[in-house]
Amino acid sequence: MKYTEDHEWLSLDGDIVTVGITEYAAQQLGDVVFVELPEVETQVAKGDEIVVIESVKAASDIVAPIEGEIVEVNEALVDNPALVNEDPTGEAWFFKIKIEDTAALDDFMDEDEYKDHIGE
């Protein structure tokens, strides 16, 4: 897994990257009550705001960590946003994005670097 400074995790399988938020991010948000996901087949650029998360504490956006095409979204989060708090690095992934250049993931943090980033 790779991690962004915005507390997203990325898992690569071939040319498909699954994206979610870290346990740290889920704890900071508090109880998630609403998730709005992007449309499948949407082309996104790095930095595009593509997911909206609302919790009892705050509203937050997830930005595309990498350029590509959204190929799948996790509809279970729309029906049960609490999954984000229950299993942020597993069942609560947000979207899958098809990328052209898998080497772009080299720019992100590994687990040890991310733990240093959040002070663990």
VENVEN-V451090 format. One record per residue. N is the residue number from 1. RES is the residue in one small letter. SS is DSSP state (helix for helix, strand for strand, loop for the rest). BURIAL is + if it has 16 or more other ideal C-beta (glycine too) atoms within 10 Angstrom, else -. Layout:
# VENVEN-V451090
n:N res:RES ss:SS burial:BURIAL
n:N res:RES ss:SS burial:BURIAL
This chain:
# VENVEN-V451090
n:1 res:m ss:loop burial:+
n:2 res:k ss:strand burial:+
n:3 res:y ss:strand burial:+
n:4 res:t ss:loop burial:+
n:5 res:e ss:loop burial:-
n:6 res:d ss:loop burial:-
n:7 res:h ss:loop burial:+
n:8 res:e ss:strand burial:+
n:9 res:w ss:strand burial:+
n:10 res:l ss:strand burial:+
n:11 res:s ss:strand burial:-
n:12 res:l ss:strand burial:-
n:13 res:d ss:strand burial:-
n:14 res:g ss:loop burial:-
n:15 res:d ss:loop burial:-
n:16 res:i ss:strand burial:-
n:17 res:v ss:strand burial:+
n:18 res:t ss:strand burial:+
n:19 res:v ss:strand burial:+
n:20 res:g ss:strand burial:+
n:21 res:i ss:strand burial:+
n:22 res:t ss:loop burial:+
n:23 res:e ss:helix burial:-
n:24 res:y ss:helix burial:+
n:25 res:a ss:helix burial:+
n:26 res:a ss:helix burial:+
n:27 res:q ss:helix burial:-
n:28 res:q ss:helix burial:-
n:29 res:l ss:helix burial:+
n:30 res:g ss:loop burial:-
n:31 res:d ss:loop burial:-
n:32 res:v ss:strand burial:+
n:33 res:v ss:strand burial:-
n:34 res:f ss:strand burial:-
n:35 res:v ss:strand burial:+
n:36 res:e ss:strand burial:-
n:37 res:l ss:loop burial:+
n:38 res:p ss:loop burial:+
n:39 res:e ss:loop burial:-
n:40 res:v ss:loop burial:-
n:41 res:e ss:loop burial:-
n:42 res:t ss:loop burial:+
n:43 res:q ss:strand burial:-
n:44 res:v ss:strand burial:+
n:45 res:a ss:loop burial:-
n:46 res:k ss:loop burial:-
n:47 res:g ss:loop burial:-
n:48 res:d ss:loop burial:-
n:49 res:e ss:strand burial:-
n:50 res:i ss:strand burial:+
n:51 res:v ss:strand burial:+
n:52 res:v ss:strand burial:-
n:53 res:i ss:strand burial:+
n:54 res:e ss:strand burial:-
n:55 res:s ss:strand burial:+
n:56 res:v ss:loop burial:-
n:57 res:k ss:loop burial:-
n:58 res:a ss:loop burial:-
n:59 res:a ss:strand burial:-
n:60 res:s ss:strand burial:+
n:61 res:d ss:strand burial:-
n:62 res:i ss:strand burial:+
n:63 res:v ss:strand burial:+
n:64 res:a ss:loop burial:+
n:65 res:p ss:loop burial:+
n:66 res:i ss:loop burial:+
n:67 res:e ss:loop burial:+
n:68 res:g ss:strand burial:+
n:69 res:e ss:strand burial:-
n:70 res:i ss:strand burial:+
n:71 res:v ss:strand burial:-
n:72 res:e ss:strand burial:-
n:73 res:v ss:strand burial:+
n:74 res:n ss:loop burial:+
n:75 res:e ss:loop burial:-
n:76 res:a ss:helix burial:-
n:77 res:l ss:helix burial:+
n:78 res:v ss:helix burial:-
n:79 res:d ss:helix burial:-
n:80 res:n ss:loop burial:-
n:81 res:p ss:loop burial:+
n:82 res:a ss:loop burial:-
n:83 res:l ss:helix burial:+
n:84 res:v ss:helix burial:+
n:85 res:n ss:helix burial:+
n:86 res:e ss:helix burial:-
n:87 res:d ss:loop burial:-
n:88 res:p ss:loop burial:+
n:89 res:t ss:loop burial:-
n:90 res:g ss:loop burial:-
n:91 res:e ss:loop burial:-
n:92 res:a ss:loop burial:+
n:93 res:w ss:loop burial:+
n:94 res:f ss:loop burial:+
n:95 res:f ss:strand burial:+
n:96 res:k ss:strand burial:+
n:97 res:i ss:strand burial:+
n:98 res:k ss:strand burial:-
n:99 res:i ss:loop burial:+
n:100 res:e ss:loop burial:-
n:101 res:d ss:loop burial:-
n:102 res:t ss:helix burial:-
n:103 res:a ss:helix burial:-
n:104 res:a ss:helix burial:+
n:105 res:l ss:helix burial:+
n:106 res:d ss:helix burial:-
n:107 res:d ss:helix burial:-
n:108 res:f ss:loop burial:+
n:109 res:m ss:strand burial:+
n:110 res:d ss:loop burial:-
n:111 res:e ss:helix burial:-
n:112 res:d ss:helix burial:-
n:113 res:e ss:helix burial:-
n:114 res:y ss:helix burial:+
n:115 res:k ss:helix burial:-
n:116 res:d ss:helix burial:-
n:117 res:h ss:helix burial:-
n:118 res:i ss:helix burial:-
n:119 res:g ss:loop burial:-
n:120 res:e ss:loop burial:-
